[in-house]
Amino acid sequence: AQETYVAALLDRAEARLLKAAPASPALMAERVSYLGSGQPLEVTYSIMRGDRYQIVLDLTRHPLKK
């Protein structure tokens, strides 16, 4: 899967759904999941309140295949 995050401001509809003020900071995410063949299987869009979420990345280096 591949995930992309973008900083954004909530529009009125998003703010109402998330119980926040319009133009509040938010994170927009897009995730694409792939089959083993590389063909896209699923696309998910999410929007998160900027004051309620944090993103933690645990980066692991994998050995290169020779």
trRosetta pair geometry for C-beta under 8 A, 3 or more apart (Angstrom, degrees):
i j d omega theta_ij theta_ji phi_ij phi_ji
1 31 5.7 7 179 -176 117 100
1 32 6.6 167 -154 84 66 44
1 33 4.5 -26 -98 -99 96 69
1 34 7.0 -177 -84 10 43 76
2 31 7.0 166 82 -151 44 54
2 32 5.1 -5 54 55 94 95
2 34 7.8 44 -5 -19 95 111
3 29 6.0 -14 -167 -167 102 105
3 30 7.1 159 -152 82 52 47
3 31 4.7 -15 -99 -99 82 84
4 29 6.9 154 79 -153 49 54
4 30 4.8 -6 55 56 100 96
4 31 7.9 -173 21 -75 64 42
5 27 5.5 -17 -163 -171 107 108
5 28 7.1 147 -156 77 52 48
5 29 5.2 -19 -99 -98 73 79
5 55 6.9 -59 -76 -63 168 164
6 27 7.3 141 69 -160 40 58
6 28 4.8 -22 62 62 94 100
6 29 7.9 179 20 -77 70 35
7 25 6.9 -30 -165 -159 95 98
7 26 7.7 136 -163 78 50 47
7 27 6.6 -39 -102 -103 48 62
7 28 7.9 127 -143 18 1 83
7 50 7.7 47 -141 -99 84 128
8 25 7.7 131 79 -159 41 52
8 26 5.0 -36 76 73 88 95
8 27 7.1 126 25 -122 88 14
8 28 4.7 43 -3 -17 138 113
8 47 7.2 -67 67 -135 137 106
9 23 4.8 -6 179 -147 123 52
9 24 6.8 143 -155 65 70 27
9 25 6.4 -47 -102 -98 63 41
9 26 6.6 124 -129 19 14 95
10 14 4.3 -140 -155 96 88 114
10 15 4.2 118 132 -66 129 83
10 18 6.5 -113 -124 45 146 134
10 20 5.8 104 25 88 167 121
10 21 7.7 130 66 91 127 44
10 22 6.0 -131 100 -137 92 41
10 23 6.5 -87 59 -23 71 10
10 24 4.9 5 20 52 120 82
10 25 7.8 5 -12 62 88 5
10 26 5.0 100 -57 -27 85 134
10 47 7.4 120 -105 160 85 131
10 49 7.7 -7 -56 -107 135 68
11 14 5.1 87 50 16 71 105
11 15 6.8 -136 94 -9 30 94
11 22 6.7 -6 180 -142 27 96
12 15 5.7 -58 -144 38 27 112
12 16 6.3 30 158 -22 64 105
12 22 4.9 -13 -90 -98 61 127
13 16 5.8 -53 -151 32 29 112
13 17 6.6 25 154 -14 63 107
14 17 5.9 -60 -151 39 32 109
14 18 6.0 7 160 1 69 115
14 26 7.1 -43 143 -53 138 170
14 47 5.7 -52 -147 112 128 155
15 18 6.1 -69 -139 52 26 96
15 19 8.0 -141 167 35 56 2
15 20 4.9 -105 -147 79 75 77
15 21 6.0 -45 -159 127 133 15
15 22 4.4 -117 -3 -79 163 54
15 23 7.7 -6 -70 8 141 42
15 24 6.2 123 -113 18 105 108
16 19 7.6 22 -177 -74 28 40
18 26 7.7 122 47 -105 174 126
18 47 7.4 -98 -55 110 139 102
18 49 5.3 163 171 -61 132 103
20 24 4.4 -90 154 34 121 158
20 26 7.9 147 80 -72 160 106
20 49 5.4 162 -58 -116 148 116
20 51 7.7 154 -121 31 128 115
21 24 4.9 115 65 -49 75 108
24 49 6.8 -11 123 -143 130 85
24 50 6.7 -163 148 30 86 105
24 51 7.3 -64 178 -6 120 112
25 49 8.0 80 90 -175 63 54
25 50 3.4 -34 110 23 95 161
25 51 7.2 107 66 -37 97 78
26 47 5.5 16 163 -178 136 93
26 48 6.1 155 -165 77 83 44
26 49 5.9 -58 -110 -116 83 28
26 50 5.1 -116 -83 -34 25 90
27 47 7.3 166 84 -154 47 49
27 48 4.7 -12 58 59 95 101
27 50 6.1 124 -25 -91 79 73
27 53 6.3 -97 27 77 131 136
27 55 7.4 165 -149 -37 169 121
28 45 7.4 -14 -173 -168 93 88
28 46 7.2 162 -157 87 48 53
28 47 5.1 -17 -104 -103 73 80
28 48 7.9 -177 -79 20 28 71
29 44 7.8 -3 112 109 96 91
29 45 7.2 157 85 -157 57 42
29 46 4.4 -5 56 58 103 100
29 47 7.6 -173 19 -78 72 34
29 48 7.0 31 -7 -4 111 109
30 43 6.9 -14 -169 -169 91 92
30 44 7.2 158 -155 82 44 53
30 45 5.6 -11 -102 -103 74 70
30 46 8.0 -171 -72 24 33 70
31 42 7.9 3 108 109 90 92
31 43 7.3 161 83 -154 51 45
31 44 4.6 -6 55 55 99 102
31 46 7.6 24 -2 2 104 109
32 40 5.6 -53 -173 -132 110 109
32 42 7.3 167 -151 86 44 52
32 43 5.3 -10 -102 -103 75 76
33 40 7.4 103 77 -159 46 63
33 41 4.9 -54 101 62 92 105
33 42 4.5 11 44 51 111 96
33 43 7.9 -152 21 -69 71 35
33 44 7.8 43 -12 -5 101 104
34 38 5.8 -16 -180 -147 131 29
34 39 6.6 145 -158 72 80 33
34 40 5.8 -56 -102 -101 73 42
34 41 6.0 144 -133 -1 17 94
35 38 7.0 -38 72 29 75 21
35 39 4.7 1 36 58 117 88
35 40 7.8 12 3 73 82 3
35 41 5.1 118 -45 -58 80 114
40 43 6.9 14 175 -52 126 93
48 52 6.9 -131 173 73 90 97
48 53 4.5 9 154 -8 135 154
49 52 4.2 50 79 19 114 112
49 53 6.6 137 71 -4 63 97
50 53 7.1 -75 -131 44 23 91
